Structures are given as structure tokens and as C-alpha cells.
Amino acid sequence: MQGFTALGTVTSGVPYQKKWTGTEVRAWVLDAEYQSTRLVPIRPLIANLGFISNPKYWGMAFRRSFFALDAQDFALLETAMKQVQA
């Protein structure tokens, strides 16, 4: 399933390289504080997310890797990710 898996707020604006435990992979990261959330499928949200300019090619929006969300998109995702599953 393709979806949103984490909700966090960047706490430092200084990127640094981090080596992932058990691998030789080094990636650029930013420190962030993460909230307790649930996984949310992306497909039901595509039409309502402003950063997706063409729903047919919605995956292109994520090719930017790290990008900021506007307040409306953040609120939509935060609400969906914090909903308690029945």
C-alpha cells in the first residue's frame, strides 16, 4: 500500500549525514519530532492535496524528496493520521 507513514516537524534546519545502522548507506537528514500516528493510504486523499497538481501523475509530487506542506495540506494529513481506527 502506498501511504503516509509518519508525521513530523523539522526541529533543525541544518542537514547532516547519518550512517544507517547495519549498512554502509549514508543519507542527508534533518532532525525532526514525530507524532504518534497511523498509516494512511494516499489514494483517497489525492484529490484534496494541494501539492499534487495532476492527480493522474500524483507520484511526481514526491520526486522532490523533502518539501514543505502548506497549512491546509498539513491539517488534512494530520487529521487523517490521528483518527482512531474502529
Phi and psi in degrees as GROMACS dihedral restraints (atoms count N, CA, C in turn):
[ dihedral_restraints ]
;  ai    aj    ak    al  type     phi  dphi    fc
    3     4     5     6     1   -95.3    20    10
    4     5     6     7     1   125.8    20    10
    6     7     8     9     1  -166.2    20    10
    7     8     9    10     1   179.8    20    10
    9    10    11    12     1   -90.2    20    10
   10    11    12    13     1   127.6    20    10
   12    13    14    15     1  -111.2    20    10
   13    14    15    16     1   -17.9    20    10
   15    16    17    18     1  -150.2    20    10
   16    17    18    19     1   152.5    20    10
   18    19    20    21     1  -131.3    20    10
   19    20    21    22     1   114.0    20    10
   21    22    23    24     1  -140.3    20    10
   22    23    24    25     1   163.6    20    10
   24    25    26    27     1  -119.8    20    10
   25    26    27    28     1   126.8    20    10
   27    28    29    30     1   -64.2    20    10
   28    29    30    31     1   131.4    20    10
   30    31    32    33     1  -106.6    20    10
   31    32    33    34     1   -11.0    20    10
   33    34    35    36     1  -141.5    20    10
   34    35    36    37     1   144.3    20    10
   36    37    38    39     1   -95.7    20    10
   37    38    39    40     1    13.4    20    10
   39    40    41    42     1  -108.9    20    10
   40    41    42    43     1   106.5    20    10
   42    43    44    45     1   -70.6    20    10
   43    44    45    46     1   148.5    20    10
   45    46    47    48     1  -146.1    20    10
   46    47    48    49     1   160.2    20    10
   48    49    50    51     1   -88.0    20    10
   49    50    51    52     1   138.4    20    10
   51    52    53    54     1  -129.4    20    10
   52    53    54    55     1   134.8    20    10
   54    55    56    57     1   -91.6    20    10
   55    56    57    58     1   127.0    20    10
   57    58    59    60     1   -77.0    20    10
   58    59    60    61     1   131.1    20    10
   60    61    62    63     1   -53.3    20    10
   61    62    63    64     1   132.3    20    10
   63    64    65    66     1    79.9    20    10
   64    65    66    67     1     5.9    20    10
   66    67    68    69     1  -136.1    20    10
   67    68    69    70     1   175.3    20    10
   69    70    71    72     1  -100.9    20    10
   70    71    72    73     1     5.6    20    10
   72    73    74    75     1   -73.1    20    10
   73    74    75    76     1   130.3    20    10
   75    76    77    78     1  -120.7    20    10
   76    77    78    79     1   126.0    20    10
   78    79    80    81     1  -126.8    20    10
   79    80    81    82     1   153.4    20    10
   81    82    83    84     1   -81.9    20    10
   82    83    84    85     1   131.6    20    10
   84    85    86    87     1  -135.5    20    10
   85    86    87    88     1   163.2    20    10
   87    88    89    90     1  -123.0    20    10
   88    89    90    91     1   145.7    20    10
   90    91    92    93     1   -69.8    20    10
   91    92    93    94     1   143.7    20    10
   93    94    95    96     1  -149.7    20    10
   94    95    96    97     1   154.4    20    10
   96    97    98    99     1  -105.2    20    10
   97    98    99   100     1   126.9    20    10
   99   100   101   102     1  -105.2    20    10
  100   101   102   103     1   144.5    20    10
  102   103   104   105     1   -97.2    20    10
  103   104   105   106     1   157.6    20    10
  105   106   107   108     1   -77.2    20    10
  106   107   108   109     1   119.0    20    10
  108   109   110   111     1  -143.2    20    10
  109   110   111   112     1   175.7    20    10
  111   112   113   114     1  -113.9    20    10
  112   113   114   115     1   159.1    20    10
  114   115   116   117     1   -68.0    20    10
  115   116   117   118     1   135.4    20    10
  117   118   119   120     1  -125.2    20    10
  118   119   120   121     1   123.1    20    10
  120   121   122   123     1   -61.8    20    10
  121   122   123   124     1   141.4    20    10
  123   124   125   126     1   -79.6    20    10
  124   125   126   127     1   -35.7    20    10
  126   127   128   129     1   -53.2    20    10
  127   128   129   130     1   -42.8    20    10
  129   130   131   132     1   -67.5    20    10
  130   131   132   133     1   -15.4    20    10
  132   133   134   135     1   -99.8    20    10
  133   134   135   136     1   -13.3    20    10
  135   136   137   138     1   -50.6    20    10
  136   137   138   139     1   -46.9    20    10
  138   139   140   141     1   -66.5    20    10
  139   140   141   142     1   -20.4    20    10
  141   142   143   144     1  -102.3    20    10
  142   143   144   145     1    -2.3    20    10
  144   145   146   147     1   -94.8    20    10
  145   146   147   148     1   120.2    20    10
  147   148   149   150     1   -67.6    20    10
  148   149   150   151     1   -26.0    20    10
  150   151   152   153     1   -78.8    20    10
  151   152   153   154     1    -5.4    20    10
  153   154   155   156     1   -98.2    20    10
  154   155   156   157     1   106.5    20    10
  156   157   158   159     1   -82.9    20    10
  157   158   159   160     1   -26.8    20    10
  159   160   161   162     1  -134.5    20    10
  160   161   162   163     1   104.3    20    10
  162   163   164   165     1   -56.3    20    10
  163   164   165   166     1   -29.0    20    10
  165   166   167   168     1   -65.0    20    10
  166   167   168   169     1   -33.8    20    10
  168   169   170   171     1  -116.8    20    10
  169   170   171   172     1    44.8    20    10
  171   172   173   174     1   -57.5    20    10
  172   173   174   175     1   -29.3    20    10
  174   175   176   177     1   -65.3    20    10
  175   176   177   178     1   -23.7    20    10
  177   178   179   180     1   -61.9    20    10
  178   179   180   181     1   -29.7    20    10
  180   181   182   183     1   -61.5    20    10
  181   182   183   184     1   -26.6    20    10
  183   184   185   186     1   -91.1    20    10
  184   185   186   187     1    -4.7    20    10
  186   187   188   189     1   -70.1    20    10
  187   188   189   190     1   -11.5    20    10
  189   190   191   192     1   -76.7    20    10
  190   191   192   193     1   -10.4    20    10
  192   193   194   195     1    69.6    20    10
  193   194   195   196     1   -95.0    20    10
  195   196   197   198     1   -97.7    20    10
  196   197   198   199     1   123.7    20    10
  198   199   200   201     1  -153.1    20    10
  199   200   201   202     1   155.9    20    10
  201   202   203   204     1   -86.3    20    10
  202   203   204   205     1   146.2    20    10
  204   205   206   207     1   -99.9    20    10
  205   206   207   208     1   148.0    20    10
  207   208   209   210     1   -76.5    20    10
  208   209   210   211     1   168.7    20    10
  210   211   212   213     1   -60.5    20    10
  211   212   213   214     1   -37.0    20    10
  213   214   215   216     1   -67.4    20    10
  214   215   216   217     1   -46.3    20    10
  216   217   218   219     1   -64.6    20    10
  217   218   219   220     1   -41.5    20    10
  219   220   221   222     1   -61.7    20    10
  220   221   222   223     1   -44.5    20    10
  222   223   224   225     1   -62.7    20    10
  223   224   225   226     1   -40.4    20    10
  225   226   227   228     1   -61.4    20    10
  226   227   228   229     1   -48.6    20    10
  228   229   230   231     1   -66.4    20    10
  229   230   231   232     1   -41.9    20    10
  231   232   233   234     1   -61.7    20    10
  232   233   234   235     1   -44.0    20    10
  234   235   236   237     1   -62.1    20    10
  235   236   237   238     1   -46.7    20    10
  237   238   239   240     1   -63.7    20    10
  238   239   240   241     1   -40.1    20    10
  240   241   242   243     1   -77.0    20    10
  241   242   243   244     1   -19.8    20    10
  243   244   245   246     1   -98.9    20    10
  244   245   246   247     1    -3.6    20    10
  246   247   248   249     1   -64.1    20    10
  247   248   249   250     1   138.5    20    10
  249   250   251   252     1   -82.1    20    10
  250   251   252   253     1   128.7    20    10
  252   253   254   255     1   -75.6    20    10
  253   254   255   256     1   138.7    20    10
